[in-house]
Structures are given as structure tokens and as C-alpha cells.
């Protein structure tokens, strides 16, 4: 099954939020999912297992730098190609 997930990542209590988000996005394996990076969120598209792995990886990498909030919208219809 194909999924599309819009993920917004919010590192808390730091002025270095941009660096943390970029590091987390860089950790996602190229080719496993499609990333559409926007100014406030990222859309992740791909097979369901790979999308969930990417979401978990984003959170875990960002959380290594401190507290983080992630907001997700997941669909098996909207945004899937």
C-alpha cells in the first residue's frame, strides 16, 4: 500500500532548529521514499513500511538533540501517486 505523510518537526528550546531538521532529513535513505521538503513541513511518499520507517527515523534523529514535537497527517489516498 502506498502512503503519503505530511510531517512537521519542531525541535524545542533551541535556536538551532534548522540544523536539527536538516540533519534528520539527511538521515532518511534516498530512494526508499520520496521527500518533498517545504518551508513548514515535509511530505513523505512511498510504500507504507518505508514511510513509517522514515517518520520514526526523523523523530529519533531529531530527538538526539533534545526535546522535539512532530505533527503528522497520514493518508493512503490524498497525496499518493
PyMOL Python script that loads the backbone (N, CA, C, O; Angstrom):
from pymol import cmd

cmd.read_pdbstr("""\
ATOM      1  N   UNK A   1       0.844  -1.172   0.000  1.00  0.00           N
ATOM      2  CA  UNK A   1       0.000   0.000   0.000  1.00  0.00           C
ATOM      3  C   UNK A   1       0.895   1.242   0.000  1.00  0.00           C
ATOM      4  O   UNK A   1       1.914   1.284   0.689  1.00  0.00           O
ATOM      5  N   UNK A   2       0.510   2.228  -0.764  1.00  0.00           N
ATOM      6  CA  UNK A   2       1.229   3.499  -0.813  1.00  0.00           C
ATOM      7  C   UNK A   2       0.653   4.445   0.244  1.00  0.00           C
ATOM      8  O   UNK A   2      -0.555   4.479   0.480  1.00  0.00           O
ATOM      9  N   UNK A   3       1.541   5.204   0.867  1.00  0.00           N
ATOM     10  CA  UNK A   3       1.135   6.214   1.850  1.00  0.00           C
ATOM     11  C   UNK A   3       1.759   7.548   1.490  1.00  0.00           C
ATOM     12  O   UNK A   3       2.808   7.626   0.851  1.00  0.00           O
ATOM     13  N   UNK A   4       1.074   8.593   1.926  1.00  0.00           N
ATOM     14  CA  UNK A   4       1.638   9.942   1.911  1.00  0.00           C
ATOM     15  C   UNK A   4       1.515  10.457   3.335  1.00  0.00           C
ATOM     16  O   UNK A   4       0.477  10.290   3.975  1.00  0.00           O
ATOM     17  N   UNK A   5       2.563  11.076   3.825  1.00  0.00           N
ATOM     18  CA  UNK A   5       2.587  11.586   5.185  1.00  0.00           C
ATOM     19  C   UNK A   5       3.167  12.997   5.169  1.00  0.00           C
ATOM     20  O   UNK A   5       4.260  13.224   4.650  1.00  0.00           O
ATOM     21  N   UNK A   6       2.430  13.934   5.738  1.00  0.00           N
ATOM     22  CA  UNK A   6       2.976  15.272   5.925  1.00  0.00           C
ATOM     23  C   UNK A   6       3.488  15.339   7.353  1.00  0.00           C
ATOM     24  O   UNK A   6       2.729  15.135   8.301  1.00  0.00           O
ATOM     25  N   UNK A   7       4.767  15.623   7.506  1.00  0.00           N
ATOM     26  CA  UNK A   7       5.412  15.654   8.822  1.00  0.00           C
ATOM     27  C   UNK A   7       5.955  17.049   9.094  1.00  0.00           C
ATOM     28  O   UNK A   7       6.676  17.621   8.277  1.00  0.00           O
ATOM     29  N   UNK A   8       5.600  17.581  10.244  1.00  0.00           N
ATOM     30  CA  UNK A   8       6.152  18.860  10.698  1.00  0.00           C
ATOM     31  C   UNK A   8       6.923  18.577  11.977  1.00  0.00           C
ATOM     32  O   UNK A   8       6.367  18.059  12.946  1.00  0.00           O
ATOM     33  N   UNK A   9       8.199  18.918  11.975  1.00  0.00           N
ATOM     34  CA  UNK A   9       9.105  18.613  13.073  1.00  0.00           C
ATOM     35  C   UNK A   9       9.472  19.909  13.792  1.00  0.00           C
ATOM     36  O   UNK A   9       9.881  20.882  13.160  1.00  0.00           O
ATOM     37  N   UNK A  10       9.324  19.914  15.113  1.00  0.00           N
ATOM     38  CA  UNK A  10       9.569  21.110  15.915  1.00  0.00           C
ATOM     39  C   UNK A  10      10.542  20.813  17.056  1.00  0.00           C
ATOM     40  O   UNK A  10      10.114  20.374  18.124  1.00  0.00           O
ATOM     41  N   UNK A  11      11.842  21.044  16.853  1.00  0.00           N
ATOM     42  CA  UNK A  11      12.795  20.930  17.961  1.00  0.00           C
ATOM     43  C   UNK A  11      12.509  22.051  18.971  1.00  0.00           C
ATOM     44  O   UNK A  11      12.323  23.205  18.584  1.00  0.00           O
ATOM     45  N   UNK A  12      12.474  21.713  20.240  1.00  0.00           N
ATOM     46  CA  UNK A  12      12.099  22.667  21.285  1.00  0.00           C
ATOM     47  C   UNK A  12      13.322  23.202  22.022  1.00  0.00           C
ATOM     48  O   UNK A  12      14.320  22.502  22.190  1.00  0.00           O
ATOM     49  N   UNK A  13      13.225  24.443  22.454  1.00  0.00           N
ATOM     50  CA  UNK A  13      14.230  25.023  23.331  1.00  0.00           C
ATOM     51  C   UNK A  13      15.596  25.214  22.704  1.00  0.00           C
ATOM     52  O   UNK A  13      16.607  25.143  23.403  1.00  0.00           O
ATOM     53  N   UNK A  14      15.651  25.454  21.401  1.00  0.00           N
ATOM     54  CA  UNK A  14      16.938  25.643  20.742  1.00  0.00           C
ATOM     55  C   UNK A  14      16.804  26.674  19.623  1.00  0.00           C
ATOM     56  O   UNK A  14      15.756  26.790  18.989  1.00  0.00           O
ATOM     57  N   UNK A  15      17.858  27.400  19.400  1.00  0.00           N
ATOM     58  CA  UNK A  15      17.908  28.320  18.271  1.00  0.00           C
ATOM     59  C   UNK A  15      18.429  27.605  17.022  1.00  0.00           C
ATOM     60  O   UNK A  15      18.444  28.186  15.937  1.00  0.00           O
ATOM     61  N   UNK A  16      18.855  26.347  17.171  1.00  0.00           N
ATOM     62  CA  UNK A  16      19.457  25.573  16.084  1.00  0.00           C
ATOM     63  C   UNK A  16      18.463  24.614  15.441  1.00  0.00           C
ATOM     64  O   UNK A  16      18.853  23.562  14.935  1.00  0.00           O
ATOM     65  N   UNK A  17      17.189  24.968  15.457  1.00  0.00           N
ATOM     66  CA  UNK A  17      16.154  24.071  14.949  1.00  0.00           C
ATOM     67  C   UNK A  17      16.361  23.721  13.471  1.00  0.00           C
ATOM     68  O   UNK A  17      16.111  22.585  13.069  1.00  0.00           O
ATOM     69  N   UNK A  18      16.810  24.676  12.664  1.00  0.00           N
ATOM     70  CA  UNK A  18      17.005  24.428  11.238  1.00  0.00           C
ATOM     71  C   UNK A  18      18.062  23.345  11.010  1.00  0.00           C
ATOM     72  O   UNK A  18      17.868  22.451  10.187  1.00  0.00           O
ATOM     73  N   UNK A  19      19.165  23.422  11.729  1.00  0.00           N
ATOM     74  CA  UNK A  19      20.232  22.413  11.610  1.00  0.00           C
ATOM     75  C   UNK A  19      19.720  21.038  12.013  1.00  0.00           C
ATOM     76  O   UNK A  19      20.018  20.044  11.351  1.00  0.00           O
ATOM     77  N   UNK A  20      18.956  20.976  13.087  1.00  0.00           N
ATOM     78  CA  UNK A  20      18.435  19.698  13.585  1.00  0.00           C
ATOM     79  C   UNK A  20      17.494  19.070  12.559  1.00  0.00           C
ATOM     80  O   UNK A  20      17.565  17.868  12.305  1.00  0.00           O
ATOM     81  N   UNK A  21      16.621  19.875  11.975  1.00  0.00           N
ATOM     82  CA  UNK A  21      15.688  19.372  10.970  1.00  0.00           C
ATOM     83  C   UNK A  21      16.445  18.891   9.735  1.00  0.00           C
ATOM     84  O   UNK A  21      16.134  17.826   9.201  1.00  0.00           O
ATOM     85  N   UNK A  22      17.422  19.650   9.276  1.00  0.00           N
ATOM     86  CA  UNK A  22      18.206  19.253   8.106  1.00  0.00           C
ATOM     87  C   UNK A  22      18.960  17.956   8.352  1.00  0.00           C
ATOM     88  O   UNK A  22      19.038  17.110   7.461  1.00  0.00           O
ATOM     89  N   UNK A  23      19.521  17.783   9.554  1.00  0.00           N
ATOM     90  CA  UNK A  23      20.227  16.545   9.892  1.00  0.00           C
ATOM     91  C   UNK A  23      19.264  15.354   9.886  1.00  0.00           C
ATOM     92  O   UNK A  23      19.604  14.276   9.399  1.00  0.00           O
ATOM     93  N   UNK A  24      18.068  15.556  10.429  1.00  0.00           N
ATOM     94  CA  UNK A  24      17.081  14.484  10.466  1.00  0.00           C
ATOM     95  C   UNK A  24      16.659  14.093   9.046  1.00  0.00           C
ATOM     96  O   UNK A  24      16.560  12.905   8.740  1.00  0.00           O
ATOM     97  N   UNK A  25      16.413  15.072   8.184  1.00  0.00           N
ATOM     98  CA  UNK A  25      16.035  14.784   6.803  1.00  0.00           C
ATOM     99  C   UNK A  25      17.155  14.078   6.055  1.00  0.00           C
ATOM    100  O   UNK A  25      16.895  13.191   5.243  1.00  0.00           O
ATOM    101  N   UNK A  26      18.395  14.463   6.319  1.00  0.00           N
ATOM    102  CA  UNK A  26      19.542  13.841   5.650  1.00  0.00           C
ATOM    103  C   UNK A  26      19.713  12.376   6.037  1.00  0.00           C
ATOM    104  O   UNK A  26      20.338  11.612   5.302  1.00  0.00           O
ATOM    105  N   UNK A  27      19.169  11.983   7.175  1.00  0.00           N
ATOM    106  CA  UNK A  27      19.296  10.603   7.638  1.00  0.00           C
ATOM    107  C   UNK A  27      18.345   9.642   6.916  1.00  0.00           C
ATOM    108  O   UNK A  27      18.539   8.427   6.967  1.00  0.00           O
ATOM    109  N   UNK A  28      17.337  10.168   6.256  1.00  0.00           N
ATOM    110  CA  UNK A  28      16.362   9.324   5.555  1.00  0.00           C
ATOM    111  C   UNK A  28      17.020   8.762   4.293  1.00  0.00           C
ATOM    112  O   UNK A  28      17.528   9.527   3.474  1.00  0.00           O
ATOM    113  N   UNK A  29      17.018   7.436   4.126  1.00  0.00           N
ATOM    114  CA  UNK A  29      17.672   6.818   2.967  1.00  0.00           C
ATOM    115  C   UNK A  29      17.072   7.281   1.633  1.00  0.00           C
ATOM    116  O   UNK A  29      15.861   7.204   1.423  1.00  0.00           O
ATOM    117  N   UNK A  30      17.923   7.754   0.757  1.00  0.00           N
ATOM    118  CA  UNK A  30      17.493   8.186  -0.566  1.00  0.00           C
ATOM    119  C   UNK A  30      17.030   6.969  -1.363  1.00  0.00           C
ATOM    120  O   UNK A  30      17.684   5.927  -1.350  1.00  0.00           O
ATOM    121  N   UNK A  31      15.918   7.102  -2.044  1.00  0.00           N
ATOM    122  CA  UNK A  31      15.416   6.019  -2.883  1.00  0.00           C
ATOM    123  C   UNK A  31      14.366   5.151  -2.215  1.00  0.00           C
ATOM    124  O   UNK A  31      13.577   4.498  -2.898  1.00  0.00           O
ATOM    125  N   UNK A  32      14.343   5.135  -0.895  1.00  0.00           N
ATOM    126  CA  UNK A  32      13.341   4.329  -0.200  1.00  0.00           C
ATOM    127  C   UNK A  32      11.988   5.039  -0.166  1.00  0.00           C
ATOM    128  O   UNK A  32      10.942   4.397  -0.259  1.00  0.00           O
ATOM    129  N   UNK A  33      12.014   6.371  -0.033  1.00  0.00           N
ATOM    130  CA  UNK A  33      10.811   7.193  -0.033  1.00  0.00           C
ATOM    131  C   UNK A  33      11.090   8.457  -0.841  1.00  0.00           C
ATOM    132  O   UNK A  33      12.242   8.807  -1.098  1.00  0.00           O
ATOM    133  N   UNK A  34      10.027   9.125  -1.229  1.00  0.00           N
ATOM    134  CA  UNK A  34      10.135  10.413  -1.902  1.00  0.00           C
ATOM    135  C   UNK A  34       9.891  11.501  -0.867  1.00  0.00           C
ATOM    136  O   UNK A  34       8.890  11.462  -0.152  1.00  0.00           O
ATOM    137  N   UNK A  35      10.792  12.468  -0.780  1.00  0.00           N
ATOM    138  CA  UNK A  35      10.649  13.594   0.141  1.00  0.00           C
ATOM    139  C   UNK A  35      10.357  14.861  -0.651  1.00  0.00           C
ATOM    140  O   UNK A  35      11.031  15.164  -1.636  1.00  0.00           O
ATOM    141  N   UNK A  36       9.356  15.585  -0.212  1.00  0.00           N
ATOM    142  CA  UNK A  36       9.038  16.894  -0.782  1.00  0.00           C
ATOM    143  C   UNK A  36       9.148  17.886   0.371  1.00  0.00           C
ATOM    144  O   UNK A  36       8.202  18.070   1.137  1.00  0.00           O
ATOM    145  N   UNK A  37      10.302  18.518   0.486  1.00  0.00           N
ATOM    146  CA  UNK A  37      10.598  19.392   1.618  1.00  0.00           C
ATOM    147  C   UNK A  37      10.024  20.782   1.365  1.00  0.00           C
ATOM    148  O   UNK A  37      10.302  21.412   0.345  1.00  0.00           O
ATOM    149  N   UNK A  38       9.217  21.242   2.317  1.00  0.00           N
ATOM    150  CA  UNK A  38       8.644  22.581   2.255  1.00  0.00           C
ATOM    151  C   UNK A  38       9.195  23.448   3.363  1.00  0.00           C
ATOM    152  O   UNK A  38      10.055  23.012   4.129  1.00  0.00           O
ATOM    153  N   UNK A  39       8.712  24.663   3.456  1.00  0.00           N
ATOM    154  CA  UNK A  39       9.224  25.585   4.465  1.00  0.00           C
ATOM    155  C   UNK A  39       8.719  25.263   5.871  1.00  0.00           C
ATOM    156  O   UNK A  39       9.377  25.610   6.852  1.00  0.00           O
ATOM    157  N   UNK A  40       7.567  24.609   5.985  1.00  0.00           N
ATOM    158  CA  UNK A  40       6.998  24.315   7.302  1.00  0.00           C
ATOM    159  C   UNK A  40       6.783  22.826   7.564  1.00  0.00           C
ATOM    160  O   UNK A  40       6.543  22.425   8.703  1.00  0.00           O
ATOM    161  N   UNK A  41       6.868  22.007   6.519  1.00  0.00           N
ATOM    162  CA  UNK A  41       6.662  20.573   6.686  1.00  0.00           C
ATOM    163  C   UNK A  41       7.263  19.841   5.498  1.00  0.00           C
ATOM    164  O   UNK A  41       7.680  20.450   4.513  1.00  0.00           O
ATOM    165  N   UNK A  42       7.296  18.526   5.617  1.00  0.00           N
ATOM    166  CA  UNK A  42       7.816  17.672   4.557  1.00  0.00           C
ATOM    167  C   UNK A  42       6.793  16.597   4.249  1.00  0.00           C
ATOM    168  O   UNK A  42       6.228  15.995   5.162  1.00  0.00           O
ATOM    169  N   UNK A  43       6.550  16.349   2.964  1.00  0.00           N
ATOM    170  CA  UNK A  43       5.687  15.253   2.555  1.00  0.00           C
ATOM    171  C   UNK A  43       6.576  14.069   2.219  1.00  0.00           C
ATOM    172  O   UNK A  43       7.546  14.185   1.471  1.00  0.00           O
ATOM    173  N   UNK A  44       6.220  12.929   2.789  1.00  0.00           N
ATOM    174  CA  UNK A  44       6.953  11.686   2.575  1.00  0.00           C
ATOM    175  C   UNK A  44       6.012  10.727   1.864  1.00  0.00           C
ATOM    176  O   UNK A  44       4.914  10.460   2.353  1.00  0.00           O
ATOM    177  N   UNK A  45       6.430  10.202   0.711  1.00  0.00           N
ATOM    178  CA  UNK A  45       5.593   9.278  -0.055  1.00  0.00           C
ATOM    179  C   UNK A  45       6.352   7.986  -0.302  1.00  0.00           C
ATOM    180  O   UNK A  45       7.567   7.987  -0.500  1.00  0.00           O
ATOM    181  N   UNK A  46       5.610   6.880  -0.286  1.00  0.00           N
ATOM    182  CA  UNK A  46       6.218   5.603  -0.607  1.00  0.00           C
ATOM    183  C   UNK A  46       5.406   4.452  -0.078  1.00  0.00           C
ATOM    184  O   UNK A  46       4.265   4.613   0.356  1.00  0.00           O
ATOM    185  N   UNK A  47       6.015   3.284  -0.122  1.00  0.00           N
ATOM    186  CA  UNK A  47       5.369   2.095   0.447  1.00  0.00           C
ATOM    187  C   UNK A  47       5.191   2.295   1.946  1.00  0.00           C
ATOM    188  O   UNK A  47       6.031   2.913   2.599  1.00  0.00           O
ATOM    189  N   UNK A  48       4.110   1.779   2.480  1.00  0.00           N
ATOM    190  CA  UNK A  48       3.756   2.080   3.870  1.00  0.00           C
ATOM    191  C   UNK A  48       4.865   1.777   4.866  1.00  0.00           C
ATOM    192  O   UNK A  48       5.126   2.604   5.741  1.00  0.00           O
ATOM    193  N   UNK A  49       5.523   0.642   4.775  1.00  0.00           N
ATOM    194  CA  UNK A  49       6.594   0.311   5.724  1.00  0.00           C
ATOM    195  C   UNK A  49       7.736   1.319   5.651  1.00  0.00           C
ATOM    196  O   UNK A  49       8.292   1.707   6.678  1.00  0.00           O
ATOM    197  N   UNK A  50       8.081   1.736   4.453  1.00  0.00           N
ATOM    198  CA  UNK A  50       9.184   2.678   4.282  1.00  0.00           C
ATOM    199  C   UNK A  50       8.825   4.075   4.798  1.00  0.00           C
ATOM    200  O   UNK A  50       9.677   4.768   5.355  1.00  0.00           O
ATOM    201  N   UNK A  51       7.579   4.485   4.616  1.00  0.00           N
ATOM    202  CA  UNK A  51       7.138   5.785   5.134  1.00  0.00           C
ATOM    203  C   UNK A  51       7.192   5.778   6.656  1.00  0.00           C
ATOM    204  O   UNK A  51       7.682   6.733   7.260  1.00  0.00           O
ATOM    205  N   UNK A  52       6.692   4.708   7.288  1.00  0.00           N
ATOM    206  CA  UNK A  52       6.728   4.639   8.754  1.00  0.00           C
ATOM    207  C   UNK A  52       8.161   4.613   9.270  1.00  0.00           C
ATOM    208  O   UNK A  52       8.461   5.232  10.291  1.00  0.00           O
ATOM    209  N   UNK A  53       9.052   3.902   8.573  1.00  0.00           N
ATOM    210  CA  UNK A  53      10.462   3.887   8.973  1.00  0.00           C
ATOM    211  C   UNK A  53      11.070   5.284   8.881  1.00  0.00           C
ATOM    212  O   UNK A  53      11.820   5.703   9.763  1.00  0.00           O
ATOM    213  N   UNK A  54      10.741   5.999   7.807  1.00  0.00           N
ATOM    214  CA  UNK A  54      11.276   7.349   7.624  1.00  0.00           C
ATOM    215  C   UNK A  54      10.782   8.288   8.717  1.00  0.00           C
ATOM    216  O   UNK A  54      11.555   9.089   9.241  1.00  0.00           O
ATOM    217  N   UNK A  55       9.503   8.197   9.065  1.00  0.00           N
ATOM    218  CA  UNK A  55       8.929   9.043  10.119  1.00  0.00           C
ATOM    219  C   UNK A  55       9.624   8.762  11.451  1.00  0.00           C
ATOM    220  O   UNK A  55      10.006   9.687  12.168  1.00  0.00           O
ATOM    221  N   UNK A  56       9.780   7.507  11.766  1.00  0.00           N
ATOM    222  CA  UNK A  56      10.450   7.141  13.023  1.00  0.00           C
ATOM    223  C   UNK A  56      11.893   7.647  13.043  1.00  0.00           C
ATOM    224  O   UNK A  56      12.356   8.170  14.057  1.00  0.00           O
ATOM    225  N   UNK A  57      12.596   7.493  11.929  1.00  0.00           N
ATOM    226  CA  UNK A  57      13.978   7.941  11.832  1.00  0.00           C
ATOM    227  C   UNK A  57      14.074   9.456  11.996  1.00  0.00           C
ATOM    228  O   UNK A  57      14.948   9.943  12.713  1.00  0.00           O
ATOM    229  N   UNK A  58      13.188  10.207  11.341  1.00  0.00           N
ATOM    230  CA  UNK A  58      13.169  11.661  11.510  1.00  0.00           C
ATOM    231  C   UNK A  58      13.062  12.032  12.980  1.00  0.00           C
ATOM    232  O   UNK A  58      13.820  12.864  13.479  1.00  0.00           O
ATOM    233  N   UNK A  59      12.121  11.411  13.662  1.00  0.00           N
ATOM    234  CA  UNK A  59      11.894  11.720  15.079  1.00  0.00           C
ATOM    235  C   UNK A  59      13.105  11.344  15.924  1.00  0.00           C
ATOM    236  O   UNK A  59      13.562  12.136  16.748  1.00  0.00           O
ATOM    237  N   UNK A  60      13.622  10.141  15.719  1.00  0.00           N
ATOM    238  CA  UNK A  60      14.739   9.671  16.542  1.00  0.00           C
ATOM    239  C   UNK A  60      15.994  10.516  16.351  1.00  0.00           C
ATOM    240  O   UNK A  60      16.678  10.831  17.324  1.00  0.00           O
ATOM    241  N   UNK A  61      16.301  10.883  15.121  1.00  0.00           N
ATOM    242  CA  UNK A  61      17.496  11.691  14.869  1.00  0.00           C
ATOM    243  C   UNK A  61      17.335  13.069  15.501  1.00  0.00           C
ATOM    244  O   UNK A  61      18.262  13.572  16.136  1.00  0.00           O
ATOM    245  N   UNK A  62      16.169  13.681  15.332  1.00  0.00           N
ATOM    246  CA  UNK A  62      15.932  14.997  15.931  1.00  0.00           C
ATOM    247  C   UNK A  62      15.956  14.925  17.455  1.00  0.00           C
ATOM    248  O   UNK A  62      16.466  15.835  18.109  1.00  0.00           O
ATOM    249  N   UNK A  63      15.416  13.864  18.018  1.00  0.00           N
ATOM    250  CA  UNK A  63      15.337  13.730  19.476  1.00  0.00           C
ATOM    251  C   UNK A  63      16.708  13.553  20.126  1.00  0.00           C
ATOM    252  O   UNK A  63      16.848  13.767  21.330  1.00  0.00           O
ATOM    253  N   UNK A  64      17.719  13.168  19.351  1.00  0.00           N
ATOM    254  CA  UNK A  64      19.069  13.070  19.902  1.00  0.00           C
ATOM    255  C   UNK A  64      19.594  14.435  20.332  1.00  0.00           C
ATOM    256  O   UNK A  64      20.494  14.526  21.167  1.00  0.00           O
ATOM    257  N   UNK A  65      19.028  15.497  19.759  1.00  0.00           N
ATOM    258  CA  UNK A  65      19.451  16.865  20.076  1.00  0.00           C
ATOM    259  C   UNK A  65      18.645  17.490  21.197  1.00  0.00           C
ATOM    260  O   UNK A  65      18.957  18.596  21.637  1.00  0.00           O
ATOM    261  N   UNK A  66      17.612  16.803  21.667  1.00  0.00           N
ATOM    262  CA  UNK A  66      16.790  17.345  22.748  1.00  0.00           C
ATOM    263  C   UNK A  66      15.317  17.059  22.523  1.00  0.00           C
ATOM    264  O   UNK A  66      14.944  16.144  21.789  1.00  0.00           O
ATOM    265  N   UNK A  67      14.495  17.862  23.172  1.00  0.00           N
ATOM    266  CA  UNK A  67      13.051  17.670  23.089  1.00  0.00           C
ATOM    267  C   UNK A  67      12.544  18.057  21.701  1.00  0.00           C
ATOM    268  O   UNK A  67      13.041  18.998  21.084  1.00  0.00           O
ATOM    269  N   UNK A  68      11.553  17.321  21.229  1.00  0.00           N
ATOM    270  CA  UNK A  68      11.016  17.552  19.888  1.00  0.00           C
ATOM    271  C   UNK A  68       9.532  17.196  19.859  1.00  0.00           C
ATOM    272  O   UNK A  68       9.074  16.297  20.565  1.00  0.00           O
ATOM    273  N   UNK A  69       8.803  17.919  19.032  1.00  0.00           N
ATOM    274  CA  UNK A  69       7.403  17.614  18.751  1.00  0.00           C
ATOM    275  C   UNK A  69       7.298  17.343  17.261  1.00  0.00           C
ATOM    276  O   UNK A  69       7.891  18.060  16.456  1.00  0.00           O
ATOM    277  N   UNK A  70       6.542  16.304  16.884  1.00  0.00           N
ATOM    278  CA  UNK A  70       6.295  16.019  15.472  1.00  0.00           C
ATOM    279  C   UNK A  70       4.793  15.903  15.268  1.00  0.00           C
ATOM    280  O   UNK A  70       4.106  15.193  16.002  1.00  0.00           O
ATOM    281  N   UNK A  71       4.294  16.608  14.262  1.00  0.00           N
ATOM    282  CA  UNK A  71       2.882  16.561  13.907  1.00  0.00           C
ATOM    283  C   UNK A  71       2.775  15.850  12.564  1.00  0.00           C
ATOM    284  O   UNK A  71       3.471  16.212  11.615  1.00  0.00           O
ATOM    285  N   UNK A  72       1.902  14.833  12.473  1.00  0.00           N
ATOM    286  CA  UNK A  72       1.773  14.022  11.264  1.00  0.00           C
ATOM    287  C   UNK A  72       0.344  14.024  10.734  1.00  0.00           C
ATOM    288  O   UNK A  72      -0.621  14.016  11.499  1.00  0.00           O
ATOM    289  N   UNK A  73       0.232  14.035   9.423  1.00  0.00           N
ATOM    290  CA  UNK A  73      -1.012  13.745   8.733  1.00  0.00           C
ATOM    291  C   UNK A  73      -0.684  12.632   7.758  1.00  0.00           C
ATOM    292  O   UNK A  73       0.191  12.784   6.905  1.00  0.00           O
ATOM    293  N   UNK A  74      -1.390  11.502   7.882  1.00  0.00           N
ATOM    294  CA  UNK A  74      -1.084  10.332   7.071  1.00  0.00           C
ATOM    295  C   UNK A  74      -2.316   9.950   6.264  1.00  0.00           C
ATOM    296  O   UNK A  74      -3.436   9.964   6.775  1.00  0.00           O
ATOM    297  N   UNK A  75      -2.094   9.604   4.984  1.00  0.00           N
ATOM    298  CA  UNK A  75      -3.197   9.225   4.121  1.00  0.00           C
ATOM    299  C   UNK A  75      -2.780   8.092   3.203  1.00  0.00           C
ATOM    300  O   UNK A  75      -1.635   8.025   2.755  1.00  0.00           O
ATOM    301  N   UNK A  76      -3.717   7.209   2.929  1.00  0.00           N
ATOM    302  CA  UNK A  76      -3.480   6.184   1.917  1.00  0.00           C
ATOM    303  C   UNK A  76      -4.192   6.569   0.624  1.00  0.00           C
ATOM    304  O   UNK A  76      -4.314   5.750  -0.287  1.00  0.00           O
ATOM    305  N   UNK A  77      -4.656   7.800   0.543  1.00  0.00           N
ATOM    306  CA  UNK A  77      -5.309   8.287  -0.661  1.00  0.00           C
ATOM    307  C   UNK A  77      -4.801   9.668  -1.084  1.00  0.00           C
ATOM    308  O   UNK A  77      -4.281   9.835  -2.188  1.00  0.00           O
ATOM    309  N   UNK A  78      -4.955  10.641  -0.207  1.00  0.00           N
ATOM    310  CA  UNK A  78      -4.561  12.016  -0.543  1.00  0.00           C
ATOM    311  C   UNK A  78      -3.038  12.119  -0.632  1.00  0.00           C
ATOM    312  O   UNK A  78      -2.328  11.732   0.295  1.00  0.00           O
ATOM    313  N   UNK A  79      -2.556  12.631  -1.727  1.00  0.00           N
ATOM    314  CA  UNK A  79      -1.116  12.839  -1.889  1.00  0.00           C
ATOM    315  C   UNK A  79      -0.357  11.642  -2.390  1.00  0.00           C
ATOM    316  O   UNK A  79       0.833  11.751  -2.686  1.00  0.00           O
ATOM    317  N   UNK A  80      -1.020  10.477  -2.499  1.00  0.00           N
ATOM    318  CA  UNK A  80      -0.344   9.292  -3.043  1.00  0.00           C
ATOM    319  C   UNK A  80      -0.423   9.335  -4.556  1.00  0.00           C
ATOM    320  O   UNK A  80      -1.402   9.801  -5.138  1.00  0.00           O
ATOM    321  N   UNK A  81       0.627   8.840  -5.170  1.00  0.00           N
ATOM    322  CA  UNK A  81       0.630   8.807  -6.637  1.00  0.00           C
ATOM    323  C   UNK A  81       0.624   7.398  -7.132  1.00  0.00           C
ATOM    324  O   UNK A  81       0.626   7.168  -8.342  1.00  0.00           O
TER     325      UNK A  81
END
""", "prot")
cmd.dss("prot")
cmd.show_as("cartoon", "prot")
cmd.util.cbc("prot")
cmd.orient("prot")
